[in-house]
Amino acid sequence: MTAYPARLVALARYAFVLGRDLMEGQLSMRAMSLVYTTLLSIVPMLALAFSVLKALGVHNSLEPVLLEFLHPLGTQAQTLTDNIIGFVENIRVGVLGSLGVALLFYAALSMIQKVESAFNHIWRIERPRPLSQRLGEYFAVLTIGPVAVFAALGITATILNSALMARIASIEPLGLVVFLGTRALPYLLIIGAFSFLYSFVPNTRVRLRAAVSGGLFAGVLWQAASTAFASFVATATNYNAIYSGFAIVIFLLIWLYVGWLVLLVGCQLAFYIQHPEHLKPRRTPAMMSGRETEYLALMIMGLAGHRFLRGEPAYTQEELALALHAEPEHVARVVEVLVFHGLLTEAGSDRTQLIPAMDLDSLPLARLWRLARAGAATLPPATEALAHDTRALLDSAEQAFDQASGQLSLRQWLTRR
């Protein structure tokens, strides 16, 4: 197959899996959940951003950014922006008290937590970051994030309005380049923001190519959706006639839903670009058999133990899935069991590296096998004779393994060759 048809086939596969995921409804459901959270969190988040920017004397730049976001709502965007800014300016943090300030931060943090949860679901990550790490990163987003965004916007505006830039624009064809660059600037800012979110938010290492590809797709889709929605609002006279003053609220809810859905679809594309092995007709892998669970548990502990003994960097869940040619969901479930029983622990700056949590000499191979079979749950109480017989049958199988492995520890098993 030549390069051109192969690329068309690859694009068709990406389009198919994205369409399939949209039809399944998980992305749509999470986008609707984020709309509800946004309504609760937008004023607290803007209030915190307003406080930080006010301390730096640049709080007046908050309104143009919000107006640009609500621009697809048409003529009502200015009114809605003024109302939101009015709510934000009327918040007096000093009179809220400790409980009020705590609720303000909780409302603001809840949206970031929901976004992280949605991204982790897309990336098939079942274990979120530790609570202490999440709180630190959330507060950094709420405090440093607004400063970084408005600093970038201010620097860009300063450069574009400088005398040097005006002089360059007066020289052709440089003037055309400056004009095209100015028109492309909103796209570049949105693409950059989306790419940063796709690389920073999921609790895994996202490659730059995947994050930028997802950001590029979502950024272009965002601008296209913004233009289409603005055209829809301008021509939706029937809605204005029927709902009167409530029409703007309905349009706001629809636009928030479209915006979150675009963000999640771009994240989904970033995942598939980094993991092309998931370009399959079925999204959910088949259930693991008992034999596969035991195999993965032994292999994961074996690989983690090998690297630990050699002093090499520890595996991540993603690297284990690739090394074992296993489904990431299956690896994640087995790792969850091993962490639950205290056999593995998470290490590294981002808490994604998996290392043995106990001395390999003190871990009998038979105990590891038993814990892999047991999982994180316990058997229900035996109340019938058949249940006792069934347990005895399982115990006999485990005793046979105990006799076959003897007192062999995990370290001895790994170094026996």
C-alpha positions as CSV (number, residue, x, y, z in Angstrom):
1,M,0.0,0.0,0.0
2,T,1.4,3.4,-1.0
3,A,1.8,6.2,1.4
4,Y,-1.2,8.2,0.3
5,P,-3.9,5.5,0.6
6,A,-2.2,4.4,3.9
7,R,-2.7,7.8,5.4
8,L,-6.3,7.9,4.2
9,V,-6.9,4.5,5.9
10,A,-5.2,5.8,9.1
11,L,-7.4,9.0,9.1
12,A,-10.5,6.8,8.5
13,R,-9.6,4.7,11.5
14,Y,-9.2,7.8,13.8
15,A,-12.5,9.1,12.5
16,F,-14.2,5.8,13.1
17,V,-13.0,5.4,16.8
18,L,-13.8,9.0,17.6
19,G,-17.3,8.7,16.1
20,R,-17.8,5.4,17.9
21,D,-16.8,7.0,21.3
22,L,-19.2,9.8,20.7
23,M,-22.0,7.4,19.9
24,E,-21.3,5.4,23.1
25,G,-22.2,8.6,25.1
26,Q,-19.5,8.6,27.7
27,L,-17.9,11.8,26.3
28,S,-21.3,13.4,26.0
29,M,-22.2,12.5,29.6
30,R,-19.0,13.9,31.0
31,A,-19.3,17.1,29.0
32,M,-22.8,17.6,30.5
33,S,-21.4,16.9,34.0
34,L,-18.8,19.6,33.3
35,V,-21.5,22.1,32.2
36,Y,-23.2,21.7,35.6
37,T,-19.9,22.0,37.4
38,T,-19.0,25.1,35.4
39,L,-22.2,26.8,36.4
40,L,-21.3,26.3,40.1
41,S,-17.6,27.1,39.7
42,I,-17.3,29.9,37.2
43,V,-17.9,32.8,39.6
44,P,-15.6,31.4,42.4
45,M,-12.9,30.6,39.8
46,L,-13.1,34.1,38.3
47,A,-13.2,35.6,41.8
48,L,-9.9,33.9,42.7
49,A,-8.4,34.9,39.4
50,F,-9.7,38.4,39.8
51,S,-8.1,38.6,43.3
52,V,-4.7,37.4,42.0
53,L,-4.8,39.8,39.0
54,K,-6.0,42.7,41.1
55,A,-3.0,42.3,43.3
56,L,-0.9,42.7,40.2
57,G,-3.0,45.6,38.9
58,V,-4.1,43.9,35.7
59,H,-7.6,42.8,36.7
60,N,-9.2,44.9,34.0
61,S,-7.9,42.4,31.4
62,L,-10.3,39.7,32.7
63,E,-13.3,41.1,31.0
64,P,-12.0,41.0,27.4
65,V,-11.0,37.3,27.8
66,L,-14.4,36.4,29.1
67,L,-16.1,38.3,26.4
68,E,-14.0,36.5,23.8
69,F,-15.1,33.2,25.2
70,L,-18.8,34.2,25.2
71,H,-18.5,35.8,21.7
72,P,-20.5,33.0,20.0
73,L,-23.6,34.0,22.0
74,G,-24.0,37.1,19.8
75,T,-25.3,40.4,21.0
76,Q,-26.1,39.1,24.5
77,A,-22.4,38.2,25.1
78,Q,-21.6,41.7,26.4
79,T,-24.6,41.7,28.8
80,L,-23.7,38.3,30.1
81,T,-20.1,39.2,30.6
82,D,-21.1,42.4,32.5
83,N,-23.3,40.4,34.8
84,I,-20.6,37.8,35.5
85,I,-18.0,40.5,36.1
86,G,-20.5,42.2,38.4
87,F,-20.9,39.1,40.5
88,V,-17.2,38.6,40.7
89,E,-16.5,42.2,41.8
90,N,-19.3,42.1,44.4
91,I,-17.7,39.1,46.2
92,R,-16.0,40.3,49.4
93,V,-13.7,37.5,50.5
94,G,-13.0,39.3,53.8
95,V,-16.6,39.0,55.0
96,L,-17.1,35.4,54.0
97,G,-15.4,33.9,57.0
98,S,-13.4,30.7,57.1
99,L,-16.3,28.4,56.0
100,G,-17.2,30.7,53.1
101,V,-13.6,30.9,51.9
102,A,-13.3,27.1,52.1
103,L,-16.5,26.7,50.1
104,L,-15.2,29.2,47.6
105,F,-12.0,27.2,47.1
106,Y,-13.9,23.9,47.0
107,A,-16.2,25.2,44.2
108,A,-13.2,26.3,42.2
109,L,-11.3,23.2,42.8
110,S,-14.2,20.9,41.9
111,M,-14.1,21.8,38.3
112,I,-10.4,21.1,38.0
113,Q,-11.0,17.8,39.7
114,K,-13.8,16.9,37.3
115,V,-11.6,17.8,34.3
116,E,-8.8,15.6,35.6
117,S,-11.3,12.8,36.2
118,A,-12.6,13.0,32.6
119,F,-9.1,13.1,31.2
120,N,-8.0,10.1,33.3
121,H,-11.1,8.2,32.1
122,I,-10.2,8.9,28.5
123,W,-6.6,7.8,29.1
124,R,-7.9,4.6,30.9
125,I,-6.2,5.6,34.1
126,E,-7.9,4.2,37.2
127,R,-5.6,5.7,39.9
128,P,-5.6,9.5,40.2
129,R,-2.7,11.5,41.6
130,P,-2.2,11.4,45.4
131,L,-4.3,13.9,47.2
132,S,-1.4,16.0,48.4
133,Q,0.0,16.3,44.9
134,R,-3.4,17.1,43.4
135,L,-4.1,19.9,45.9
136,G,-0.7,21.5,45.2
137,E,-1.2,21.4,41.4
138,Y,-4.8,22.6,41.7
139,F,-3.8,25.6,43.7
140,A,-1.0,26.3,41.3
141,V,-3.5,26.4,38.4
142,L,-5.8,28.8,40.4
143,T,-3.0,31.2,41.3
144,I,-0.2,30.9,38.7
145,G,-2.5,30.0,35.8
146,P,-4.3,33.4,35.5
147,V,-1.0,35.2,35.8
148,A,0.6,33.1,33.1
149,V,-2.3,33.5,30.7
150,F,-2.7,37.2,31.1
151,A,1.1,37.7,31.0
152,A,1.2,35.9,27.6
153,L,-1.7,38.0,26.3
154,G,-0.1,41.2,27.5
155,I,3.2,40.5,26.0
156,T,1.6,39.5,22.7
157,A,-0.5,42.7,22.7
158,T,2.6,44.8,23.5
159,I,4.6,43.2,20.6
160,L,1.8,43.6,18.1
161,N,1.2,47.3,19.1
162,S,4.9,48.3,19.2
163,A,6.4,50.8,16.8
164,L,8.8,48.2,15.5
165,M,5.9,45.9,14.5
166,A,4.1,48.8,12.8
167,R,7.2,49.6,10.8
168,I,7.6,45.9,9.8
169,A,3.9,45.8,8.8
170,S,4.4,48.8,6.4
171,I,6.9,46.8,4.4
172,E,5.5,44.3,1.9
173,P,5.4,41.3,1.8
174,L,6.2,41.5,5.6
175,G,2.9,43.3,6.1
176,L,1.0,40.3,4.7
177,V,2.9,38.0,7.0
178,V,2.1,40.2,10.0
179,F,-1.6,40.3,9.0
180,L,-1.8,36.5,8.6
181,G,0.0,36.0,11.9
182,T,-2.4,38.3,13.7
183,R,-5.4,36.4,12.2
184,A,-3.8,33.1,13.2
185,L,-3.0,34.3,16.8
186,P,-6.3,33.3,18.4
187,Y,-5.9,29.8,16.9
188,L,-2.4,29.5,18.2
189,L,-3.3,30.6,21.7
190,I,-6.2,28.1,21.9
191,I,-4.1,25.3,20.4
192,G,-1.3,26.0,22.9
193,A,-3.8,26.1,25.8
194,F,-5.3,22.8,24.8
195,S,-2.0,21.1,24.2
196,F,-0.8,22.2,27.7
197,L,-4.0,20.7,29.2
198,Y,-3.6,17.4,27.4
199,S,0.0,17.1,28.5
200,F,-0.4,18.3,32.1
201,V,-3.8,17.0,33.4
202,P,-3.8,13.2,32.8
203,N,-2.0,11.2,35.4
204,T,0.5,9.7,32.9
205,R,3.3,10.8,30.7
206,V,1.8,12.3,27.5
207,R,4.2,12.6,24.6
208,L,4.5,16.0,23.0
209,R,3.4,14.8,19.6
210,A,0.2,13.4,21.0
211,A,-0.6,16.5,23.1
212,V,0.1,18.9,20.2
213,S,-1.9,16.8,17.7
214,G,-4.9,16.7,20.0
215,G,-4.5,20.5,20.7
216,L,-4.3,21.3,17.0
217,F,-7.4,19.3,16.2
218,A,-9.4,20.7,19.2
219,G,-8.2,24.2,18.5
220,V,-9.4,24.2,14.9
221,L,-12.6,22.4,15.9
222,W,-13.2,25.0,18.7
223,Q,-12.9,27.9,16.2
224,A,-15.1,26.2,13.7
225,A,-17.7,25.4,16.4
226,S,-17.5,29.0,17.6
227,T,-18.2,30.4,14.1
228,A,-21.0,27.9,13.5
229,F,-22.6,28.5,16.9
230,A,-22.5,32.3,16.4
231,S,-24.3,31.9,13.1
232,F,-26.9,29.7,14.8
233,V,-27.5,32.2,17.5
234,A,-27.9,35.0,15.1
235,T,-30.5,33.1,13.1
236,A,-32.4,31.5,16.0
237,T,-35.2,34.0,16.2
238,N,-37.7,31.4,17.1
239,Y,-35.9,30.6,20.4
240,N,-35.8,34.3,21.3
241,A,-39.5,34.6,20.6
242,I,-40.4,31.5,22.6
243,Y,-38.1,31.7,25.6
244,S,-37.7,35.5,25.7
245,G,-35.1,36.4,28.3
246,F,-34.3,32.8,29.1
247,A,-33.0,32.2,25.5
248,I,-29.5,33.5,26.5
249,V,-29.3,31.0,29.4
250,I,-30.2,28.1,27.0
251,F,-27.6,29.3,24.5
252,L,-25.0,29.5,27.2
253,L,-25.7,26.0,28.4
254,I,-25.4,24.7,24.8
255,W,-22.2,26.6,24.2
256,L,-20.7,25.3,27.4
257,Y,-21.6,21.8,26.4
258,V,-20.1,22.2,22.9
259,G,-16.9,23.7,24.3
260,W,-16.4,20.9,26.8
261,L,-17.2,18.2,24.2
262,V,-14.6,19.7,21.9
263,L,-12.0,19.6,24.7
264,L,-12.8,16.0,25.5
265,V,-12.7,14.9,21.8
266,G,-9.3,16.5,21.4
267,C,-8.1,14.6,24.5
268,Q,-9.5,11.4,23.1
269,L,-7.6,11.9,19.8
270,A,-4.4,12.6,21.8
271,F,-4.8,9.2,23.5
272,Y,-5.3,7.4,20.3
273,I,-2.3,9.0,18.7
274,Q,-0.1,7.9,21.6
275,H,-1.8,4.5,21.7
276,P,-2.6,3.4,18.1
277,E,-3.0,-0.1,19.4
278,H,-6.4,0.9,20.7
279,L,-7.7,1.7,17.2
280,K,-10.0,-1.3,17.3
281,P,-13.7,-1.8,16.6
282,R,-14.4,-2.4,20.3
283,R,-13.4,0.1,22.9
284,T,-13.7,-2.1,26.0
285,P,-11.3,-5.1,26.1
286,A,-12.5,-8.6,27.0
287,M,-12.6,-9.6,30.6
288,M,-9.4,-11.2,32.0
289,S,-9.4,-14.9,32.7
290,G,-8.0,-16.2,36.0
291,R,-4.9,-17.5,34.3
292,E,-4.2,-14.1,32.6
293,T,-4.6,-12.4,36.0
294,E,-2.0,-14.7,37.6
295,Y,0.3,-14.3,34.6
296,L,0.2,-10.5,34.7
297,A,0.7,-10.4,38.4
298,L,3.8,-12.6,38.3
299,M,5.2,-10.8,35.2
300,I,4.6,-7.3,36.6
301,M,6.3,-8.1,39.9
302,G,9.1,-9.9,38.0
303,L,9.7,-7.0,35.7
304,A,9.6,-4.5,38.5
305,G,11.9,-6.7,40.6
306,H,14.4,-7.0,37.7
307,R,14.7,-3.3,37.2
308,F,14.9,-2.7,41.0
309,L,17.8,-5.3,41.3
310,R,19.6,-3.8,38.4
311,G,19.2,-0.2,39.7
312,E,17.4,0.8,36.5
313,P,14.5,3.4,36.2
314,A,11.2,1.8,37.3
315,Y,8.4,0.9,34.9
316,T,5.3,2.9,34.6
317,Q,1.9,1.3,33.9
318,E,2.1,2.4,30.3
319,E,5.6,0.9,29.9
320,L,4.4,-2.4,31.5
321,A,1.5,-2.6,29.1
322,L,3.8,-2.2,26.1
323,A,6.4,-4.6,27.5
324,L,3.7,-7.3,28.2
325,H,1.6,-6.6,25.0
326,A,-1.4,-6.4,27.4
327,E,-4.4,-4.2,27.6
328,P,-3.7,-1.1,29.8
329,E,-7.0,-1.6,31.6
330,H,-5.9,-5.2,32.6
331,V,-2.4,-4.0,33.7
332,A,-4.1,-1.2,35.8
333,R,-6.4,-3.6,37.6
334,V,-3.5,-6.0,38.5
335,V,-1.3,-3.1,39.6
336,E,-4.2,-1.9,41.8
337,V,-4.3,-5.3,43.5
338,L,-0.5,-5.4,44.0
339,V,-0.5,-1.9,45.5
340,F,-3.5,-2.8,47.7
341,H,-1.6,-5.8,49.2
342,G,1.6,-3.7,49.7
343,L,3.7,-5.5,47.1
344,L,4.2,-2.5,44.8
345,T,4.4,1.2,45.6
346,E,4.3,4.3,43.5
347,A,7.5,6.5,43.3
348,G,9.0,9.2,41.3
349,S,8.3,12.9,41.1
350,D,4.9,12.3,39.5
351,R,4.2,9.1,41.4
352,T,3.9,7.0,38.3
353,Q,6.9,4.7,38.7
354,L,6.2,1.3,40.2
355,I,8.8,-0.3,42.5
356,P,8.7,-3.2,44.9
357,A,7.3,-2.2,48.3
358,M,9.0,-4.9,50.3
359,D,12.3,-6.9,50.3
360,L,12.2,-9.4,47.4
361,D,13.8,-12.0,49.7
362,S,10.9,-11.8,52.1
363,L,8.2,-12.3,49.5
364,P,7.6,-16.0,48.8
365,L,6.5,-16.8,45.3
366,A,3.6,-18.8,46.7
367,R,2.3,-15.8,48.6
368,L,2.5,-13.6,45.5
369,W,0.5,-16.2,43.6
370,R,-2.2,-16.5,46.3
371,L,-2.6,-12.7,46.4
372,A,-2.9,-12.5,42.6
373,R,-5.6,-15.1,42.7
374,A,-7.4,-13.4,45.6
375,G,-7.4,-9.9,44.2
376,A,-8.6,-7.1,46.4
377,A,-11.8,-8.8,47.5
378,T,-12.6,-11.6,50.0
379,L,-14.7,-14.7,49.4
380,P,-18.2,-14.5,50.9
381,P,-18.8,-16.5,54.1
382,A,-19.4,-20.2,53.5
383,T,-22.8,-21.2,54.7
384,E,-23.5,-24.4,52.8
385,A,-21.6,-27.7,52.5
386,L,-21.0,-27.1,48.8
387,A,-19.3,-23.8,49.6
388,H,-16.9,-25.6,52.0
389,D,-16.2,-28.2,49.4
390,T,-15.5,-25.5,46.8
391,R,-13.1,-23.7,49.1
392,A,-11.3,-27.0,49.9
393,L,-10.9,-27.6,46.2
394,L,-9.3,-24.2,45.7
395,D,-7.1,-24.6,48.8
396,S,-5.8,-27.9,47.4
397,A,-4.8,-26.2,44.1
398,E,-2.9,-23.5,46.1
399,Q,-1.3,-26.1,48.3
400,A,0.0,-27.9,45.2
401,F,1.6,-24.7,44.0
402,D,3.1,-24.1,47.5
403,Q,4.7,-27.6,47.4
404,A,6.0,-27.0,43.8
405,S,7.6,-23.6,44.6
406,G,8.7,-24.6,48.2
407,Q,10.2,-21.6,50.0
408,L,11.3,-19.9,46.8
409,S,11.3,-16.1,47.2
410,L,10.8,-13.7,44.4
411,R,14.4,-12.6,44.4
412,Q,15.6,-16.3,44.1
413,W,13.1,-16.9,41.3
414,L,14.4,-13.8,39.4
415,T,18.1,-14.7,39.9
416,R,17.9,-18.5,39.5
417,R,19.4,-18.3,36.0
